[in-house]
Amino acid sequence: MKKLIVLVASVFMLQACDDGDITLESFNFDSVTVQECTDNNLIFKINSDEMLLINIPEASFANVETPDGSPRIVSVSSTNQIIYRIYSATVTSTSICNLIPPATPVVNQEWNATGGTIEIITDALYASDGTTINGYTHNIKFKNVNFSGPTNSFSFTEYTFGNYETDL
């Protein structure tokens, strides 16, 4: 009889466990390109129903090469934002770049970076002649960034966002 009670209690306990709705260990934006909104400072990556966006001043992407080993550092704050969103359906750039965002898709979940830094390494883009500069590539990396959402949080020691190109 004791074995039966232990078996029933064990089955009940296993059925009652809930480990939450989401476990986020990494982003999946490696194969998508960096995009920008032309009317504001938003730089972002979209992967189906997910979006990772950065909202920092345009001056952070100065068209001046950074010395080796000395990236431009932007501290994450309420004005220097990194936001991760999951939408109700496939998202496009018009979902965030329009002055009045469309009604759908809607944001289902959002995590805001609450600490860390954004490192930007800037290199010149040369024309085929090797001497004329056509623009600049800004390699963007997150360091020690903590994200917080309504039900959980997560962090990255280092995450490469990607390359953002600017013209002269």
C-alpha positions in Angstrom: 0.0 0.0 0.0 2.9 2.4 0.8 4.4 1.8 -2.6 1.1 2.7 -4.3 0.7 5.9 -2.3 4.3 6.9 -3.1 3.7 6.2 -6.8 0.5 8.2 -7.0 2.1 11.1 -5.1 5.1 11.1 -7.4 2.9 11.1 -10.6 0.9 14.0 -9.1 4.0 16.0 -8.3 5.4 15.6 -11.8 2.2 16.7 -13.4 2.0 19.8 -11.1 5.4 21.3 -12.1 5.5 24.3 -14.4 8.9 25.7 -15.4 7.4 28.8 -17.1 6.4 29.8 -20.6 9.8 30.7 -22.0 13.4 29.7 -21.7 15.6 32.0 -23.7 19.2 31.0 -24.0 20.2 32.9 -27.2 18.9 35.0 -30.0 18.6 33.6 -33.5 19.5 36.7 -35.6 22.9 35.4 -37.1 21.7 35.0 -40.7 19.7 38.3 -41.0 21.0 41.7 -42.0 20.9 44.9 -40.0 18.2 47.3 -41.1 17.5 50.9 -40.2 14.6 53.3 -40.1 15.2 56.4 -42.2 13.1 58.8 -40.0 14.6 57.9 -36.5 17.6 56.3 -34.8 16.3 52.7 -34.8 18.6 50.0 -36.0 17.2 46.5 -36.0 17.2 42.8 -37.1 14.1 40.8 -37.9 13.7 37.1 -37.9 10.1 36.1 -38.7 8.1 37.1 -35.6 11.1 38.3 -33.5 12.9 41.7 -33.5 16.0 42.9 -31.9 16.4 46.7 -32.0 18.8 49.4 -30.9 17.8 53.0 -30.2 20.9 55.1 -29.7 21.9 58.6 -30.9 23.1 58.8 -34.5 26.3 60.4 -33.2 27.3 56.9 -31.8 28.0 55.9 -35.4 30.5 58.7 -36.2 32.2 58.3 -39.6 35.6 58.1 -38.0 37.6 54.9 -37.7 38.2 53.7 -34.2 41.7 52.8 -33.2 42.5 49.1 -32.8 41.4 47.8 -29.4 39.5 51.0 -28.6 35.8 50.7 -29.6 33.3 53.4 -29.0 31.4 52.6 -25.8 27.7 53.4 -25.3 26.2 52.6 -21.9 22.8 51.0 -22.0 20.2 53.2 -20.3 16.7 54.6 -20.7 17.9 56.7 -23.6 20.3 54.2 -25.1 18.0 51.2 -25.5 18.3 47.6 -26.7 14.9 45.9 -27.0 14.0 42.3 -27.9 10.4 41.7 -29.0 8.3 38.7 -30.0 5.3 39.6 -32.2 1.9 37.9 -32.8 2.9 37.3 -36.5 5.7 37.9 -39.0 7.0 41.5 -38.5 8.3 43.9 -41.1 10.2 47.2 -40.9 6.9 49.1 -41.4 5.9 47.7 -38.0 8.3 50.0 -36.3 9.4 52.6 -38.8 6.0 54.1 -39.6 5.0 57.3 -37.8 1.8 55.5 -36.8 2.6 51.8 -36.4 0.1 49.3 -37.9 -2.4 47.6 -35.7 -1.0 44.2 -36.4 1.2 42.4 -35.7 1.1 43.2 -32.0 3.9 42.8 -29.5 3.3 39.7 -27.5 6.4 39.9 -25.3 9.1 42.5 -24.8 12.4 42.5 -22.9 14.3 45.7 -22.3 18.1 45.8 -21.7 18.6 47.2 -18.2 22.4 47.3 -18.1 25.6 46.6 -20.0 27.3 48.4 -22.9 27.2 48.6 -26.7 30.7 48.5 -28.3 31.1 49.9 -31.8 34.2 49.4 -33.9 34.2 51.6 -37.0 36.2 50.9 -40.2 36.3 52.7 -43.5 34.8 51.2 -46.6 37.1 51.8 -49.6 36.3 51.9 -53.3 37.9 49.6 -55.7 40.8 52.0 -56.1 41.8 51.4 -52.5 42.1 55.0 -51.5 38.6 56.6 -51.9 36.4 56.1 -48.8 32.8 55.3 -49.8 31.4 54.9 -46.3 31.9 53.2 -42.9 31.1 49.8 -41.3 30.2 49.9 -37.7 30.6 46.5 -36.0 28.1 46.4 -33.1 28.6 44.1 -30.1 26.7 43.9 -26.7 28.8 43.3 -23.6 27.3 42.2 -20.2 23.8 43.1 -21.3 20.9 42.2 -19.0 17.4 41.9 -20.3 14.3 42.2 -18.2 10.7 41.3 -19.1 7.4 41.0 -17.2 8.0 37.4 -16.1 11.7 36.7 -16.4 15.1 38.0 -17.3 18.3 36.8 -19.1 21.7 38.1 -19.9 24.6 37.8 -22.4 28.2 38.2 -21.6 28.9 39.0 -25.2 26.6 39.1 -28.3 27.6 40.2 -31.8 24.7 42.2 -33.2 26.3 42.7 -36.6 27.6 45.3 -39.0 25.8 48.6 -39.8 27.0 50.6 -42.8 26.7 54.3 -43.2 27.4 56.5 -46.2 29.5 59.6 -46.4 
